[in-house]
Amino acid sequence: MLPTGYPYNLARLKVQWKTFVKRGVLSASELDPAIARSWLRCQQAGLDPTAIPNPSRYRTEELDYQRQNCFELLAIARPLMEDIYQFSGRSKMIVYLTDHNLHIIDMLGDPDLSGVLSETGLSEGTCLSEESIGTNAAALALAEGGPAQVVGPEHFFGVWHFITDTAAPIYAPEGEVKGMIGVITLERYSQPHTLGLVMAISRAIENQFQADAALAQAHHHLAALNASLQAMRQGFILLDLKGTVTHINASAGEILGISPRTATGRPLSSLVQIPPELEESLNQRSPMKGKEITFVQGNTRHPAIVAVDILKEGLSQTGFVLVLNRVDEARELARTIMGARAHFTLDDISGWNPRMQQVIRYARAIARCDAPVLLVGEAGTGKGLFAQAIHNASHYAEGPFVAVDCASIPRELIAYELFGREKDSGVIQPGKFELAHGGTIFLQNIESLPLNFQAALLGVMDLKQVIRLGGTTPIPIKVRIIAASNVDLREEVRQKRFREDLYYRLRALTLTIPPLRERGKDIVFLATQIVEQHARRRGKQIVITPRALAALEAYRWPGNVRELENVLEWAVQMVEGNELDIVHLPEEVRRAARGSSDESVPTLLEMERQAILRAGLACQGNVTEMARVLGIGRTTLWRKMRAFGLKPETFKSAQIAH
């Protein structure tokens, strides 16, 4: 049934179907023409409408393989499918996605309805072509070239007269059909609005495909630009309007005697003493023609010929580009920087606490080894910081540093992400292990890696090679593995959720990072550093009052250092004078200083809101990590955040009203 079919007469539809089944007679005036054409095709195919259908379907291995082939479609469509089901109020609804061959590759929704459909042959892997299951919305949409809805008795097979099926095609930017997005409900819930819903979702998926194609092209141009900048003999430094380095090529690093790897994200004034001529140009936001000036770094002088130009977007100034040329004899071109880089070193990790000092010393020792490293600690304790620091202290430092969050990658895409892929067209998409060759791969939340891929990881560690999906040639790799976990892996092994052999391969060099609440006066030390850093960026001098320091020490910091950084960044923004006092801190931190004896008992809703706020601050708005910390599902967290009026962007900009 197409949009012109409402309101429909269920009794008449049943009569039409029975008449066609018994006598093969169709009423062109009462039956939708598209349905009539479909019934005739099904009849010519020899299908028996009164029988129990036996649809064709993918075998398990075929379904897994096809999901890998459709990983882009799955990655885009799955969140939208979850939204459809969530916004429906979890009613009797099934949302499904097919590949271009009309096989269902993903399905979610009401478990009871899913069970009934499975008994009739509709489940993941089922082919929805007319030759397989007769008249249905997906097949009709493919045949008619547009969205379709099939209501109750309009289905060719009588076994599916209790449902209404709605589907719309998904087109790739090149024009071919990528698949179908569909919704199945009980017939009594039929409504024309469902057709508009699937049309909107298919358009959203198509728009995302177009955006991804545009982004891939932009990344290609950016990579070409970066390679060009790195290959140039001239030095290039890009600054934002505050003087922070956003990009610096190798030649500029050589001229100024600084490391491009650690310079990005830092103010240029913190790296070298800026000459007066250059400082005047930056302050006045005016171009400067090439001048011979001298940068000073400690007792070392670095002469260079420097020109300044203004970066603009439309009429707005966005930053500066500095072009540096050597004054002394030319040096050899530095190697072009390839791949991801780690910016932190062990010298960047601060702490006076004896236990923390011991952890740093141990990190320096294990950095010199080649064996895998296991980082253990609560969320926000700085495992990622230690991973980067260990990499930079090892002999892999000149290689790339590639971080992979095992918890954020869908199960069907893990093999592609880690091992790469070779398409039939000859296009090669390298995996993370290949990208990390000659450097370090950091596997965050290693406990989330499925058991079969844990076995594959062991194979990579033993053989030191990978084989891309769709490929046959082993690719040798030299990679240092650093893994991290927030959970007790020994318990995961006991529960058969983590391989024992992989655990013992990783645990030889284990670094346990203490939570912030166990680091004593380090809280004061870190708080002072963080406030000074953020105040300097605002051009201010801010001190923390004793009352505020006492509150910071009293609070237990469930989000650890990450939460401390976010809380103080927000607090610095609230300070109007030169003192950060207890009034600038969130309520839960102030309450820790007062004690809870005189506090009223908060409602469960308020406790739930505060828990989400604290998780948001600690995880910087990363919804997947927030859901893991809170121990709830990602969809449930989205629903609760909407109820409290919270968005991920709110946490990232630290604008939460505590």
Long-range contacts (C-beta under 8 A, 24 or more apart in sequence): 1-32, 1-35, 1-148, 1-149, 1-150, 1-151, 1-154, 2-32, 2-34, 2-144, 2-148, 2-149, 3-149, 3-192, 3-195, 4-32, 5-32, 5-149, 5-151, 6-192, 8-151, 8-190, 10-151, 10-152, 10-153, 10-187, 13-151, 13-152, 13-153, 13-154, 14-152, 14-153, 14-161, 16-153, 17-49, 17-153, 17-154, 17-158, 17-161, 20-49, 21-49, 21-50, 21-158, 32-154, 34-140, 34-143, 34-144, 34-148, 35-135, 35-140, 35-150, 35-154, 37-143, 38-130, 38-134, 38-135, 38-139, 38-140, 38-143, 38-156, 39-135, 39-156, 41-130, 42-130, 42-134, 42-135, 42-156, 45-130, 45-131, 47-131, 47-134, 47-156, 47-157, 49-134, 49-156, 49-157, 49-158, 50-158, 51-157, 52-120, 52-121, 52-159, 53-120, 53-121, 53-132, 53-133, 53-134, 53-157, 53-159, 54-121, 55-121, 55-122, 55-126, 55-127, 55-128, 55-132, 55-133, 56-126, 56-127, 56-129, 56-132, 57-103, 57-123, 57-125, 57-126, 57-127, 58-103, 58-125, 58-127, 59-125, 60-125, 62-125, 63-103, 63-105, 63-124, 63-125, 64-412, 66-99, 66-103, 66-105, 67-105, 67-106, 67-412, 68-412, 68-413, 68-415, 68-416, 68-421, 68-469, 69-99, 70-99, 70-105, 70-178, 70-179, 71-410, 71-412, 71-413, 71-416, 72-209, 72-212, 73-97, 73-99, 73-105, 73-170, 73-178, 73-179, 73-205, 74-105, 74-106, 74-410, 74-412, 74-413, 75-410, 75-413, 76-205, 76-208, 76-209, 76-212, 77-106, 77-170, 77-179, 77-181, 77-201, 77-205, 78-106, 78-410, 80-181, 80-201, 80-204, 80-205, 81-106, 81-108, 81-181, 81-201, 82-108, 82-635, 84-183, 84-197, 84-201, 85-109, 86-635, 86-638, 86-639, 91-185, 91-189, 92-185, 92-186, 92-189, 93-183, 93-184, 93-185, 94-183, 94-184, 94-185, 95-181, 95-182, 95-183, 95-184, 96-181, 96-182, 96-183, 96-184, 97-179, 97-180, 97-181, 97-182, 98-128, 98-138, 98-179, 98-180, 98-182, 99-178, 99-179, 100-176, 100-177, 100-178, 100-179, 101-127, 101-129, 102-127, 102-128, 102-129, 102-132, 102-138, 102-139, 102-142, 102-180, 103-127, 103-128, 104-128, 105-179, 109-184, 113-184, 113-186, 117-163, 117-184, 120-159, 120-160, 122-160, 122-184, 128-180, 130-156, 133-157, 133-160, 136-160, 136-165, 136-167, 137-165, 137-166, 137-167, 137-182, 138-165, 138-167, 138-180, 138-182, 140-167, 141-167, 141-168, 141-169, 141-180, 142-169, 142-177, 142-180, 145-169, 147-195, 147-198, 147-199, 147-202, 148-195, 149-190, 149-192, 149-194, 149-195, 151-187, 151-190, 152-187, 152-190, 161-187, 162-186, 162-187, 163-187, 164-189, 164-190, 164-194, 166-194, 166-195, 166-197, 166-198, 167-198, 168-195, 168-198, 168-199, 168-201, 168-202, 169-202, 170-202, 170-205, 170-206, 171-206, 172-206, 172-209, 173-206, 173-209, 173-210, 173-213, 178-205, 178-209, 181-205, 226-337, 227-336, 230-334, 230-336, 230-337, 231-333, 231-336, 233-330, 233-333, 234-323, 234-324, 234-325, 235-304, 235-322, 235-323, 235-324, 235-325, 235-326, 236-321, 236-322, 236-323, 236-324, 237-268, 237-321, 237-322, 237-324, 238-311, 238-319, 238-320, 238-321, 238-322, 239-268, 239-282, 239-319, 239-320, 239-321, 239-322, 240-318, 240-319, 241-285, 241-317, 241-318, 241-319, 241-320, 242-267, 242-537, 243-267, 243-268, 243-269, 243-282, 244-268, 245-271, 246-319, 250-333, 250-334, 250-335, 250-336, 250-337, 251-324, 251-333, 251-334, 252-322, 252-324, 253-334, 254-331, 254-334, 255-302, 255-304, 255-324, 255-326, 256-295, 256-297, 256-302, 256-304, 256-324, 257-297, 257-300, 257-302, 258-297, 260-337, 261-337, 261-341, 261-342, 261-343, 261-392, 262-343, 262-344, 262-345, 264-343, 265-343, 267-536, 267-537, 271-297, 272-296, 272-297, 272-302, 273-297, 278-306, 278-308, 278-322, 281-308, 282-308, 282-320, 285-310, 285-317, 285-320, 286-310, 290-323, 290-325, 292-327, 303-327, 303-328, 338-400, 339-399, 339-400, 339-401, 339-402, 339-435, 339-436, 339-439, 340-400, 340-401, 340-402, 340-403, 340-435, 341-400, 341-401, 342-387, 342-388, 342-389, 342-391, 342-392, 342-397, 342-401, 342-440, 343-388, 344-385, 344-388, 344-389, 344-392, 345-388, 345-389, 345-392, 345-393, 346-389, 346-390, 346-392, 346-393, 348-385, 348-389, 349-382, 349-385, 349-386, 349-389, 350-522, 350-525, 350-526, 350-529, 351-519, 351-522, 351-525, 351-526, 352-521, 352-522, 352-525, 353-514, 353-518, 353-519, 353-520, 353-521, 353-522, 355-514, 355-518, 355-519, 356-514, 356-519, 356-522, 359-511, 359-512, 359-513, 359-514, 362-511, 363-389, 363-390, 363-393, 363-511, 364-393, 366-390, 366-509, 366-511, 367-391, 367-393, 367-394, 368-393, 368-394, 368-395, 369-509, 370-480, 371-508, 371-509, 372-461, 372-480, 372-481, 372-482, 372-483, 372-505, 372-506, 372-508, 372-509, 373-480, 373-481, 373-482, 373-483, 373-506, 373-509, 373-510, 373-511, 374-446, 374-483, 374-484, 374-485, 374-489, 374-506, 374-507, 374-509, 374-510, 374-511, 375-482, 375-483, 375-484, 375-485, 375-510, 375-511, 375-513, 376-484, 376-485, 376-489, 376-510, 376-511, 376-512, 376-513, 377-484, 377-486, 377-512, 377-513, 377-514, 377-515, 377-560, 378-486, 378-515, 378-558, 378-560, 379-486, 379-559, 379-560, 379-562, 379-618, 379-619, 379-625, 379-628, 379-629, 380-516, 380-559, 380-560, 380-561, 380-562, 380-563, 380-618, 380-619, 381-513, 381-514, 381-515, 381-516, 381-560, 381-561, 382-513, 382-560, 382-561, 382-562, 383-444, 383-484, 383-513, 384-442, 384-444, 384-484, 386-511, 386-513, 387-440, 387-442, 387-482, 387-484, 388-442, 390-440, 390-482, 391-439, 391-440, 391-442, 391-480, 391-482, 394-440, 394-480, 396-438, 396-439, 396-440, 396-480, 398-438, 398-439, 399-436, 399-437, 399-438, 399-439, 399-440, 400-435, 400-436, 400-437, 400-438, 400-439, 400-440, 401-436, 401-439, 401-440, 401-442, 402-432, 402-435, 402-436, 402-439, 402-440, 402-441, 402-442, 403-441, 403-442, 403-444, 404-432, 404-441, 404-442, 404-443, 404-444, 405-444, 405-445, 405-624, 406-443, 406-444, 406-445, 406-446, 406-447, 406-448, 406-449, 407-444, 407-445, 407-448, 407-624, 407-625, 407-628, 408-445, 408-624, 411-450, 414-449, 414-450, 414-453, 415-453, 415-456, 415-469, 416-469, 418-453, 418-456, 418-457, 418-466, 419-456, 419-466, 419-467, 419-468, 419-469, 420-466, 420-468, 420-469, 420-471, 421-468, 421-469, 421-470, 421-471, 422-468, 422-469, 422-470, 422-471, 423-470, 424-470, 428-468, 429-468, 430-468, 431-466, 431-468, 433-460, 433-466, 433-477, 433-479, 434-466, 434-475, 434-477, 436-477, 436-479, 437-477, 437-478, 437-479, 438-478, 438-479, 439-479, 439-480, 440-479, 440-480, 440-481, 440-482, 441-479, 441-480, 441-481, 441-482, 442-482, 442-483, 442-484, 443-481, 443-482, 443-483, 443-484, 444-484, 445-484, 445-485, 445-486, 445-628, 446-483, 446-484, 446-485, 446-489, 446-506, 447-485, 447-486, 447-487, 447-489, 447-492, 447-497, 447-498, 451-497, 451-498, 451-499, 454-498, 454-499, 454-502, 455-499, 455-502, 457-502, 458-499, 458-501, 458-502, 458-505, 461-505, 481-506, 486-628, 515-557, 515-560, 516-557, 516-560, 516-561, 516-564, 517-556, 517-557, 517-560, 521-553, 523-552, 523-553, 523-557, 523-564, 524-549, 524-552, 524-553, 526-561, 526-564, 527-552, 527-564, 527-568, 530-564, 530-565, 530-568, 530-569, 531-568, 531-571, 531-572, 531-580, 534-568, 534-569, 534-572, 535-572, 538-572, 540-575, 540-578, 541-578, 542-572, 542-575, 542-578, 542-579, 542-580, 543-578, 543-579, 543-580, 544-579, 544-580, 545-579, 545-580, 545-581, 545-582, 547-581, 547-582, 547-593, 548-580, 548-581, 548-582, 548-584, 548-585, 550-582, 550-593, 551-582, 551-585, 551-589, 551-590, 551-592, 551-593, 552-585, 552-589, 554-592, 554-593, 555-588, 555-589, 555-592, 555-593, 556-592, 558-614, 558-618, 559-614, 559-615, 559-617, 559-618, 559-619, 559-629, 560-618, 562-617, 562-618, 562-619, 562-620, 563-614, 563-617, 563-618, 566-617, 566-618, 566-620, 566-651, 566-654, 567-617, 569-654, 570-617, 570-654, 570-655, 570-656, 573-654, 586-613, 586-658, 587-658, 588-614, 588-658, 608-640, 609-644, 612-637, 612-640, 612-641, 612-644, 612-646, 613-646, 613-656, 613-658, 616-646, 616-648, 616-650, 616-651, 616-656, 617-651, 617-654, 617-656, 619-651, 620-651, 620-652, 621-648, 621-649, 621-650, 621-651, 621-652, 622-648, 623-648
